[in-house]
Amino acid sequence: MPEVTTSGIEVRGAPLPEAREVLTPEALAFVAALQREFGEAREALLAARAARQAALDAGEMLDFLPETRSVREANWRVADCPEDLRDRRVEITGPAERKMMINALNSGANAFMADLEDALAPTWGNVVRAQKNLIDAVRRRLEYTSPEGKVYRLKERLATLIVRPRGWHLEEKHVWVDGRPVSASLFDFGLFFYHNAQALLERGSGPYFYLPKLEGHREARLWNEVFNFAQDRLGIPRGSVRATVLIETLPAAFEMEEILYELKEHAAGLNAGRWDYIFSCIKRLRASAPLFPDRAQVTMTVPFMRAYTELLVRTCHKRGAHAIGGMAAFVPSRKRPEVNAQAFAKVREDKEREASQGFDGTWVAHPDLVPVAREAFDQRLGERPHQKDNLREDVRVTAQDLLDFRVPEGRITEEGLRNNVSVALQYLNAWLSGTGAVAIHHLMEDAATAEIARAQLWQWVHRGAVLADGRAVTPALYRQVREEELTGLGGPEIGRYREAAEVLDRLVLNQKFHEFLTLVAYEYLE
């Protein structure tokens, strides 16, 4: 590795006990090298996103790319997957917090996605402690003692660790390189890779990642270049990295094959990131999409969601990659078994549908759901690790299918309006208080589900939506409901609800659609 120099690197975050192990001069120099090599390319890709949005606002239609037809028609496959990623029938996700990580790694799931993105509020303390927790997890020394004295330790058999860094659009404002904030993606990836890649390989695993919020194959290409640079710089064999891409943006749905192709040597699969995908459909077609009904009515069986998931399975299996299904966000209640019974039945139905579609695995948000999801996939897979041989050659998805936003009997109701306001307020309050994943109404809400809530509110207010009872969704009605819901939650003096309401107003009432709520809310974090 080149000589270590910290020239041009400025850590602006407060001193933390964990920083001594996480923010070493060598690790920071590695992050700085990534930023210097790829920072300009990242900014160019973000500019390309903005240009594409302007074209969509002007009436351009999304379609499969004519210039990459040869990639879609060529005969190629992604690299074979490592042994510990062959069977991914149940994956559990959650923030990189010690207790939750231990429970997830011990849960019996095949894999655990440690989420540094939508489930982690990026306070400086959370970001640094998450990296420390990952270092400890890789070395099997992760422990936690509760305030009551209960000790949590890792078992012998653990879920395979996969890490989700933050998306290309985010920056880490606490670390600057050459006078500018570092890319949060490169910061999260760089620290984890520097500290753990070799240790993981020595333990028979590898540095595995989920890549969020990609909008096309050029963004995947940049990640592939990052992987090669990082592996070469640390003397790690090329191809050691494996990446699963979340297809959670509408533009990416039109470039699934191209995304896999760009990551071919490092690709592990695609995931149907359902909640962010719904948000992206509203966001990207903000000027032309039909008004979406209440969030609960936009199920996986409506035309555009069915088409998107069918195409994902077809694409993955055509190219030898894993197809991973969406999140079961239910959080069981210890006090209300009748709620659990109904929810478990819905989760089982959802997972059985995914297994029958051809998915190789699925996501859950709580350890109690692991057996439910496993049963659905065990029935389909038996002893097989996956069903990539199910090529789904019957699937023919057109651009029109992906853009068929009909929701049969869909309605916008006062209940849906209030639910969106309440969920957004509660989530923003938690996020600003340092918690990125929070149970609300027995569902694990993270930034993705909060994004749907505020995007729908913006769409309804600015596109002339009418409630089922005939009332127009006006700024005045939004303000009335927001005030009532805020009062019902205890008022603006509780927690950080005053700032949560301020952020939500900025997101909903501004004529401009803000790209991500986390970009607005990040201004309020120290």
URUR-V408279 format. One record per backbone hydrogen bond with DSSP energy under -1.0 kcal/mol. CO is the residue of the C=O (numbers start at 1). NH is the residue of the N-H. Records with the same first field share a line. If there is no record, write none. Layout:
# URUR-V408279
CO=NH + NH
This chain:
# URUR-V408279
6=9
8=178
10=176
16=19
18=22
19=23
22=24
24=28
25=29
26=30
27=31
28=32
29=33
30=34
31=35
32=36
33=37
34=38
35=39
38=42
39=43
40=44
41=45
42=46
43=47
44=48
45=49
46=50
47=51
48=52
49=53
50=54
51=55
52=56
53=57
54=58
55=60
56=59
66=69
68=72
69=73
70=74
82=85
83=86
90=110 + 111
91=364
92=113
94=115
95=97
97=101
98=102
99=103
100=104
101=105
102=106
104=107
105=159
110=160
111=92
112=162
113=94
114=164
117=120
118=447
121=123
123=127
124=128
125=129
126=130
127=131
128=132
129=133
130=134
131=135
132=136
133=137
134=138
135=139
136=141
137=140
144=152
146=149
150=146
152=144
160=112
162=114
163=210
164=116
167=170
170=184
172=175
174=12 + 13
175=182
176=10
180=177
182=172
183=187
184=188
185=189
186=190
187=191
188=192
189=193
190=194
191=195
192=196
193=197
196=200
197=201
198=202
200=205
201=204
207=242
208=163
209=244
211=246
216=220
217=221
218=222
219=223
220=224
221=225
222=226
223=227
224=228
225=229
226=230
227=231
228=232
229=233
230=234
231=236
237=240
242=209
243=268
244=211
245=271
246=248
249=253
251=254
252=255
255=259
256=260
257=261
258=262
259=263
261=264
263=266 + 267
264=79
266=243
268=322
269=245
270=324
271=247 + 273
272=274
273=277
274=278
275=279
276=280
277=281
278=282
279=283
280=284
281=285
283=286
285=288 + 289
294=297
295=298
297=299
299=302
302=306
303=307
304=308
305=309
306=310
307=311
308=312
309=313
310=314
311=315
312=316
313=317
314=318
315=319
316=321
319=78
322=270
323=360
324=272
326=363
328=365
329=444
336=340
337=341
338=342
339=343
340=344
341=345
342=346
343=347
344=348
345=349
346=350
347=351
348=352
349=353
350=354
351=355
352=356
353=357
354=358 + 359
361=325
362=91
364=93
366=369
367=370
369=373
370=374
371=375
372=376
373=377
374=378
375=379
377=381
378=382
381=384
387=390
389=391
392=395
398=402
399=403
401=404
403=405
404=304
407=410
411=294
412=468
413=417
414=418
415=419
416=420
417=421
418=422
419=423
420=424
421=425
422=426
423=427
424=428
425=429
426=430
427=431
428=432
429=433
430=435
431=434
438=445
440=443
442=331
443=440
445=438
446=450
447=451
448=452
449=453
450=454
451=455
452=456
453=457
454=458
455=459
456=460
457=461
458=462
459=463
460=465
465=473
467=470
471=467
472=474
474=478
475=479
476=480
477=481
478=482
479=483
480=484
481=485
482=486
483=487
484=488
485=489
486=491
487=490
491=494
492=498
494=497
496=500
497=501
498=502
499=503
500=504
501=505
502=506
503=507
504=508
505=509
516=520
517=521
518=522
520=523
521=524
522=525
